[in-house]
Amino acid sequence: MVNNSFTFIGRLVRDIEVNNINESTKVCNFTLAGDVGFGENRHAVFPNFVAWNRQVDTLEQYVKKGQQIAVEATYDEQHWETEDGEKRTAIRFRVNNIFLTGSKAENERETSDDEAPRNVKSSKATVSVEPDDDMDEMDSVPF
């Protein structure tokens, strides 16, 4: 079980830029825009992500600036010291899975006809669970 797991839904801030580390390794950094809070406390957040290899292929092929995606990721910190001796920390999330969440019509408007999204399969299965009659008993559980 992974305790360091987060799910984000947001819109891609800009088109991704891919860096080829070598012939078999690709990496890209990207930012999603999302909202947190409610009412007067609602504000925008812009978490940073890093994706590798297969996830980069998916992003390159199916996602453009402004499109909504869901990302499962793990928290990652980088620490370093500047030449002036200042300690710095960069926070980002390492991508484990990407899910295309925008509507088909929305995605088709945002990509050209020859780049229209195809069926993309996640490495995880989606399971639909129907409410069970035994769920009424859950009302008595103290947590």
N, C-alpha and C positions, 0 to 999 in steps of 0.2 A: 504494500500500500504506500502511495506517495503522499506525504503530509504537506509537501511544498508544491501545491498545485492550485492554479488560478485559472478562471475562465473569464475572458473579456469579450465584449461585443462592441464594435465601434466601426468607424469609417476610416479608410486609409487616407492619411493626410497628404501624401504625394505618391507618385509612381515609384516603385521600388528600383533601386540600383543594385545590380548584382556584381559581386567581386569574386573572381575565380582565384582561389588560393593555389590550386594546381589543377591538373587535368581532370581529376575526379572529385574535387571539393569546391562547392559553391557556398557563399554566405551572403546574406543581405541584412541590413538593419532597416527597420521601418517603424513608423509611429501611427498609432490609432488615436482618433478623437472620440471621446465619450463624455457622458455626464455622470456626476455623482451628486447625491443629496436630493432634497425635496424643497419645494417652495422657494423662499428667499435664500435658502442655503444651497441651492442648486448651482453648480459651477462645472466648467469644462476641465477635463483632465487629458493628458497626452502621454500615456505610457509608451516606452520604447521597447522594441522587441528585436531579437536576433533569430534568424531562421537559417537552417543548413540544408543543403542537398535536396532531398525530395520535397520539402516544404518550399524551398526556393523555386523549384520547377512548377509547383502548383500556383504560387503567387505570380510568377512570370506569365503563365499561360492563361489564368482566369481572372486576375484581379487588377483593377486600375484605380487611380486616384478617385476618392469619393465613394467607392463601393463599400458596402457593409460586409464584414466578416466576423466570425467568432474564432477565438484563438484559445486553446488550452496551452498553458505555459508554466514554467517553473521560475521562481525568483532567483535572480543572479546579481551579485555585486562585484564590482571591480574596484580595487584599492590601489592607489599609486601616490607617489610623492613627486611634486614638481621640482624643477631645478632650484627654485627658491626655498625648498623645504616645506612647502604647504602640502598637507595631506588632503587627498581628493578621493571621492567615492562616486562611482557611476552606477545607477540602478537600472537594470533592464530585465526583461523576461525572455527566457529561452523557449522557443516554440516547440511544442510536442505534436500538436494537431491543429489543422486549419479546417474550418467549416464555412462554406459559402452560404450566407444567410439572407442576402438580398433576394427580392422576388425575381422571377424569371424575366418579367417585363422590365424591371429596373436594370437588371444586368444587361439585357439586350440593348437598352437605350444607351448604356454607358460603354458598350464595346461595339466595334464594327461588325458587320455580318460575318466576315471571314474569321473573326475572333470570338464569336458567340460562345458562351460557356457550354461545355458538354457535361455529361454526367461525371461527377467527381466522387470517388469513393474514399471514405475516411478509413483509417486503419482500425477504427473502433466501430462496433455495431451499435445501431440505435435501437433501443428496446422501448416499446410502448407498454405501459402498465395501466390496466383498467382498475378503477376503484373497486375494492373488495368489501363485501358486507361486514367482514370482521374489522374494518377500519373504525366502526363505531366504538369498539372497545378501546381504541387509542385515545379517546377523549378522557379516559380515566388515568392515563399515564401522566405522572407528575412533571415531566420535562418536555 
